[in-house]
Amino acid sequence: MASFWQEVATHPMDVFRRLEGGQRSAVLGVLALALVVSVVAAIMAGRTSWGLLYAGLDEDSAGAVVEQLDREGIPYRLSQGGAAIQVPEDQVHRTRLRLANAGLPANGGVGFEIFDDHQLGITDALFNVNLQRAKAGEVQRAIESMESVRRAKVMVHLPKQSAFIGRRQEHASAGITLALRPGARLNDVNFAAMAHLAAACIGHGIQAKDVTITDSNLNQLFPTESADDPLFSSTYMKKVRELEQHLEAKAESQLAQAIGAGRASVRITAELNLTYKETQSETLDDANKVILRETTSSRKNSSGSSGGDPGEAFGNAQADPSSLDETDETTTENLAGITRGLSIDKGGSLRRISVSLLLDASDESLADTARQEGLANLVKAAVGFQEDRGDTFTVNSHPFVEAEAPPEEASGFAIADLIPLLGYLAEAFTVLIVLMALRKVLKGGSKDKDDDTADAKTAEEDLDVRTRVGRYIQEQPEEAREALVNWLREEATT
């Protein structure tokens, strides 16, 4: 085979001339097919592979990016009606860095750079408007930087400050309109986080509940609960569920230590107090009485006098003052003491709970009544059960069903990972087919030609032998006859 390919490489035209008409056509067809495959492969290899630079741009941002790309001579392609821009795949990251250095794309409204230009003589009203625009722009930029958000519009209302304390003050508020990317999904927790972010950025006493979030179809995304009915509040439901799960985990951990894991289950239903209540009380208390007025009076009496003339007693007192006794009388007026009390019942406090304890009936050790009462007391202590509060407790027994093991998921087969390998195999297979066809055609033509040459050479050799034998017989007939007789004898003997 090596000699054949060497002959094709060294003398291709000689090999081609030895071929017949059909074989020449086949060789030319194979060469044409190889040329077409080579040209297509070269075109595919030289074709530009485009990568996504930016998507979801508004008209102003897309126009600024395109203008910058034209200025720097970077090729690009527009799609999605101009909202998406593509550049050669090997230039995506470098182009993004260059555009970022130029401040593009300028998503969101104007931010605090509105104050970069010093404006002399600016009024308070214009300053407040610029401050409102700057806060809205910064919040818009922060929201549009999120992966799931394609575009956002933020409107901020900052109330006018009043110097009069008695005048009713307005609350600051904000409205956000979102346009999500295709396939993006956000839940209530994400919208609540977005509202808290906006409230923190805007300031001025604004709270998350003062931020309203809607989509482009005017569907309200936040807040979703009604202030008039707190039972529909997502915050209330979340708090109740977290409390129930916390109490259940405490009870089941105690049971796992006592009887083992998986042999008992606890479920708790909690009810919270939704009202905020303040109770004031006042009671009269002598221990807290206050002296209002105190009066003291004095009286003098004759010592040892038991009667007689008062004048005589007075005279004796003047003669001897030590014979008189002095008496003090104090009169006190008190203000009754008042004890004041304030009892606060905060909203969201625990009002009552309902506890359900389920035991595995297949375990005979748990069928004992005393054992069940002990486990019930254990659970009550763990969850803070209070009967005077209205809490309820039930104990049930039922055989537990063993959970079936989930079926093992078969490992996924990613066809996309094999696409590059399949492309290389197809190219190698095409080249192999071309080489095999070319070899077959050339080998067949060379073999036929060699056979014809060998036959002609054999015929010439046979003709030359007959000529020489004829000459030998004519020149030496006796020797030829003797040689023929000897040959016939040898043939007959063998």
Salt bridges, closest charged atoms under 4 A:
GLU7 OE2 - ARG18 NH2 2.58
ASP14 OD2 - HIS11 ND1 3.71
ASP14 OD1 - ARG17 NH1 2.95
GLU67 OE2 - ARG71 NH2 3.17
GLU72 OE1 - ARG98 NH2 2.85
GLU113 OE2 - ARG141 NH2 2.46
GLU138 OE2 - ARG141 NH1 3.77
GLU244 OE1 - ARG241 NH1 3.09
GLU252 OE2 - ARG267 NH1 3.12
GLU271 OE2 - ARG351 NH1 3.35
GLU271 OE1 - ARG352 NH1 2.84
GLU282 OE2 - ARG340 NE 3.02
GLU329 OE2 - ARG299 NH1 4.00
GLU333 OE1 - ARG293 NH1 3.52
ASP363 OD2 - ARG263 NH2 1.63
ASP391 OD2 - ARG389 NH2 2.57
ASP464 OD2 - ARG468 NE 3.77
GLU478 OE1 - ARG481 NH2 3.26
